[in-house]
């Protein structure tokens, strides 16, 4: 999922229209539409505003959850096992996490995994 798709998904999950998000961001509705369609890049300033508005990290919006170039097939399999064993059925106060919360958790766990798993 690219940045524009993530913005659209977050906007829709809050029940906001493009004009409502545009107003909250102090941009035009056409700017929001172009972000969501990928026809316009989000500026660093707007990216930060969006992350604060949606309570997500800029890394989440940018998709900075990529597999490192040094990772082998075994490394990626190890990551999949790690996520399955640790994030698959997490709950908070007995309630299942939302899809958005699960995605955020997976991003954080993936970043931790790659940091600790890095080959020297």
SVG drawing of the C-alpha trace seen along z (x, -y; Angstrom):
<svg xmlns="http://www.w3.org/2000/svg" viewBox="-18 -26 48 46">
<polyline fill="none" stroke="black" stroke-width="0.4" points="0.0,0.0 1.5,-3.4 1.3,-6.6 -1.8,-7.9 -3.7,-4.7 -2.8,-4.8 -4.0,-8.4 -7.3,-7.4 -7.7,-4.4 -7.0,-6.4 -9.4,-9.2 -12.2,-6.7 -11.7,-4.9 -12.5,-8.1 -15.6,-8.8 -14.1,-11.9 -14.6,-13.1 -11.8,-14.5 -13.1,-18.1 -13.1,-17.5 -9.5,-16.2 -8.5,-19.1 -10.0,-21.6 -8.2,-19.9 -5.0,-20.1 -5.5,-23.6 -5.1,-22.4 -7.5,-22.2 -9.7,-19.1 -7.9,-18.6 -4.6,-18.4 -6.0,-15.6 -7.3,-13.8 -3.9,-14.1 -2.2,-12.7 -4.6,-9.8 -4.3,-9.0 -0.5,-9.3 -0.4,-12.2 1.2,-14.5 3.8,-13.8 3.1,-14.8 5.5,-17.5 7.5,-16.8 5.5,-19.4 2.2,-17.9 3.4,-14.4 4.2,-15.4 0.7,-17.1 -1.0,-13.9 1.0,-11.7 -0.2,-13.8 -3.7,-14.1 -4.1,-10.3 -1.8,-9.4 0.5,-7.3 4.2,-7.6 5.6,-9.1 7.3,-5.8 3.9,-4.2 2.7,-6.7 5.9,-6.4 5.9,-2.6 9.4,-2.5 9.0,1.1 11.0,2.6 13.1,5.7 16.8,4.7 19.0,5.5 21.2,7.7 18.3,10.0 18.3,13.6 15.3,15.7 15.9,17.4 15.9,13.9 12.5,13.0 11.1,16.5 12.4,15.8 10.6,12.5 7.3,14.1 7.7,16.6 8.5,13.9 5.5,11.8 3.2,14.9 4.3,16.0 4.2,12.5 1.6,10.3 -0.9,12.7 -3.4,12.8 -2.6,9.8 -5.4,8.1 -5.7,5.1 -7.7,5.4 -9.3,8.6 -10.4,7.0 -8.9,7.8 -6.9,5.1 -8.3,3.2 -6.7,3.8 -5.0,0.4 -3.6,1.2 -2.3,4.6 -0.6,2.9 1.1,0.4 2.2,3.2 3.6,5.2 5.5,2.2 7.1,1.6 7.9,5.3 9.4,5.5 11.7,2.5 12.8,4.0 13.4,7.4 15.6,6.0 17.5,3.8 18.3,6.8 18.8,9.3 21.2,7.2 24.2,9.0 27.5,7.6"/>
</svg>
